[in-house]
Amino acid sequence: MVKIERITENKKQFLDLLLLADEQENMIDKYLPGGDLFALYDDDLKSVCVVVSVNSETCELKNIATYGKYQGKGYGSALIDFISDFYKNDYKTMLVGTGETPAILSFYEGCGFEISHRVKNFFTDNYDHPMFEGDIQLVDMIYLKKDLQK
Ligand SMILES: CC(C)(COP(=O)(O)OP(=O)(O)OC[C@H]1O[C@@H](n2cnc3c(N)ncnc32)[C@H](O)[C@@H]1OP(=O)(O)O)[C@@H](O)C(=O)NCCC(=O)NCCS
């Protein structure tokens, strides 16, 4: 049976999963302590995500990952459905930023996000090494947004 829990203690126990979405640990350490961490279990652990508050109207999904062999089975979408409902009374909008990777962009669009804006050179300015997703070098951060109150 699928269950989703909010985790408040020892959040770094999920570091292996968090690193799938964000490969530099010191970047994760910037949002994990203050973020809300959710874990999805289907018997055992399958996916996690982290959400932070940006301002009184907006929250941001900072990390979402499913173990490789369980990707494409609906766990990521189920987590986004859960957090969209969880935050709908507290925030109007949820943001998510990602590299320019077509598969990830279409995953978010399938979950109800639409493209919002771009932060030029985010990956080249903020990470200590060039980042690749397959053959594509990540340069700009693409932000997508979802209206939680529709
Ligand atoms: C992105 C990610 C979290 C999606 O989680 P998931 O559990 O695989 O998501 P779902 O099974 O709910 O997928 C939803 C849809 O996206 C598609 N999708 C998900 N990941 C995909 C991928 N890597 N390539 C192609 N399509 C993908 C699925 O086919 C599915 O489409 P459908 O609903 O039309 O069948 C997961 O692929 C992942 O952990 N990736 C590595 C970490 C990462 O890049 N995180 C995002 C950082 S911005």
The ligand as a MOL file (V3000), in Angstrom:
LIG
                    3D

  0  0  0     0  0            999 V3000
M  V30 BEGIN CTAB
M  V30 COUNTS 48 50 0 0 0
M  V30 BEGIN ATOM
M  V30 1 C 11.6580 13.0400 -12.3630 0
M  V30 2 C 11.2660 11.8880 -11.4320 0
M  V30 3 C 11.2590 12.4000 -10.0020 0
M  V30 4 C 9.8740 11.3960 -11.8040 0
M  V30 5 O 9.4740 10.4210 -10.8610 0
M  V30 6 P 8.7130 9.1140 -11.3230 0
M  V30 7 O 8.3510 8.3600 -10.0950 0
M  V30 8 O 9.4800 8.4060 -12.3760 0
M  V30 9 O 7.4210 9.8010 -11.9760 0
M  V30 10 P 6.1410 9.1340 -12.6040 0
M  V30 11 O 6.2880 7.6430 -12.7190 0
M  V30 12 O 4.9750 9.6460 -11.8630 0
M  V30 13 O 6.1960 9.7670 -14.0530 0
M  V30 14 C 5.2150 10.6400 -14.5130 0
M  V30 15 C 5.3950 10.8090 -15.9950 0
M  V30 16 O 6.6680 11.3360 -16.3440 0
M  V30 17 C 7.3410 10.4550 -17.2250 0
M  V30 18 N 8.7300 10.3750 -16.8080 0
M  V30 19 C 9.1960 10.4010 -15.5690 0
M  V30 20 N 10.5300 10.3670 -15.5590 0
M  V30 21 C 10.9070 10.2740 -16.8360 0
M  V30 22 C 12.1500 10.1630 -17.4880 0
M  V30 23 N 13.3090 10.1500 -16.7960 0
M  V30 24 N 12.1760 10.0670 -18.8240 0
M  V30 25 C 11.0200 10.0740 -19.5290 0
M  V30 26 N 9.8020 10.1890 -18.9600 0
M  V30 27 C 9.7580 10.2660 -17.6430 0
M  V30 28 C 6.6870 9.1180 -17.0330 0
M  V30 29 O 6.7670 8.3310 -18.2030 0
M  V30 30 C 5.2640 9.4980 -16.7210 0
M  V30 31 O 4.5260 9.7660 -17.8870 0
M  V30 32 P 3.0290 9.1940 -18.0360 0
M  V30 33 O 2.2780 9.6870 -16.8260 0
M  V30 34 O 2.5940 9.7900 -19.3100 0
M  V30 35 O 3.2040 7.7120 -18.0360 0
M  V30 36 C 12.2380 10.6840 -11.5920 0
M  V30 37 O 12.3720 10.3660 -12.9620 0
M  V30 38 C 13.5940 10.8910 -10.9850 0
M  V30 39 O 13.8100 10.6020 -9.8150 0
M  V30 40 N 14.5620 11.3560 -11.7790 0
M  V30 41 C 15.9320 11.5700 -11.2820 0
M  V30 42 C 15.9660 12.7690 -10.3490 0
M  V30 43 C 15.5530 14.0410 -11.0280 0
M  V30 44 O 16.0330 14.3490 -12.1220 0
M  V30 45 N 14.6560 14.7770 -10.3670 0
M  V30 46 C 14.1730 16.0560 -10.8600 0
M  V30 47 C 15.1420 17.1260 -10.5390 0
M  V30 48 S 14.6140 18.6650 -11.2130 0
M  V30 END ATOM
M  V30 BEGIN BOND
M  V30 1 1 1 2
M  V30 2 1 2 3
M  V30 3 1 2 4
M  V30 4 1 2 36
M  V30 5 1 4 5
M  V30 6 1 5 6
M  V30 7 2 6 7
M  V30 8 1 6 8
M  V30 9 1 6 9
M  V30 10 1 9 10
M  V30 11 2 10 11
M  V30 12 1 10 12
M  V30 13 1 10 13
M  V30 14 1 13 14
M  V30 15 1 14 15
M  V30 16 1 15 16
M  V30 17 1 15 30
M  V30 18 1 16 17
M  V30 19 1 17 18
M  V30 20 1 17 28
M  V30 21 1 18 19
M  V30 22 1 18 27
M  V30 23 2 19 20
M  V30 24 1 20 21
M  V30 25 1 21 22
M  V30 26 2 21 27
M  V30 27 1 22 23
M  V30 28 2 22 24
M  V30 29 1 24 25
M  V30 30 2 25 26
M  V30 31 1 26 27
M  V30 32 1 28 29
M  V30 33 1 28 30
M  V30 34 1 30 31
M  V30 35 1 31 32
M  V30 36 2 32 33
M  V30 37 1 32 34
M  V30 38 1 32 35
M  V30 39 1 36 37
M  V30 40 1 36 38
M  V30 41 2 38 39
M  V30 42 1 38 40
M  V30 43 1 40 41
M  V30 44 1 41 42
M  V30 45 1 42 43
M  V30 46 2 43 44
M  V30 47 1 43 45
M  V30 48 1 45 46
M  V30 49 1 46 47
M  V30 50 1 47 48
M  V30 END BOND
M  V30 END CTAB
M  END
